Amino acid sequence: MKSPTNKTTIIAAIIAVAIGVGTFVALIVLGLGGERGMGQPVDGGYFLQDAATPVMEDLTTVHNMVFYWISGITAFVMALMVYIMIRFREKANPVPSKTSHNTAIEVVWTIAPVLILLFIAVPSMQLLYFQDKLPETDMTIKAVGNTWNWSYTYPDLENIEEIISNPLDEVQAKAQGKPYLLGTDAQLVVPVDTNVKVLVTSINNMHSWTVPSFGIKMDAVPGIINETWFRATREGVFYGQCSEICGIKHYYMPIEVNVVSKAEYARWVANDGAFTSSVAQNNTLMGSGQTAAQK
């Protein structure tokens, strides 16, 4: 019986390379080419939201790096499978090889994954350390998960009353131009370019304070105070949601953070939590669906 021809091997290699390259390009386009949201999700979007903090910038970088590796491995395996199916099919290889071991190949497929994991582990551990280690912070906020809303206090500011942040219904959200199930009647207000410590806890069951554009996801556990931090590098309104399956109205715990200039924040603090010259009222006493800070 004749052995496989060189022509068959060349054709198989060309087809395998073409499929591998095509797979790699398709994965990159599908994985990194999606529409991104600015502070909130967008219709049809499937990529990470645009970064608004240094942590999220690093997180996006590591995500993209790992995605390139995953895409390359997937494309290589796909091409290898295609090559094997063509090169060693029964018609081209009627007498199968009796080779049972190949030391070189076994060494490569053992060492290569280890090296890849080490290459991924170094930036991943650096990112975890960057996320977890709090730098010297300029202000502190306490976020408490309730059923079913978030409440915020500013421990360093005695003149700012507790902010009770309730979700807007669909009519209120549309009237205020906010995304439904993400907009609230009371924003958390913070200054731009400021290291903010966030103390997170809960009064009942587990919640999670999550703001995708900040790269934050911190569990709120009853009886325990967890801490995280962020430094918003741009002004704007950024949305998030509780990301724990905390109960029947889990979807009804949105987070809305308004990042303003330092001058605007100083004016807000001077006005007792309002952007106008009028004194802000305690949000727990307001039933209009709009806080004094939003007027």
Secondary structure, DSSP 8 states (H G I E B T S, - for coil): -----HHHHHHHHHHHHHHHHHHHHHHHHHHH-S---SSS--TT--S-----SHHHHHHHHHHHHHHHHHHHHHHHHHHHHHHHHHHTSTTT-SS-------HHHHHHHHHHHHHHHHHHHHHHHHHHHHHHS----SEEEEEEE-SS-EEEE-TT-TTS--EEE-B--HHHHHHTT--TTT-BSS-EEEETT--EEEEEEESSS-EEEEEGGGTEEEEE-BT--EEEEE---S-EEEEEE--S--STTGGG-EEEEEEE-HHHHHHHHHTTS-SSSS----GGG--SSS-GGG-
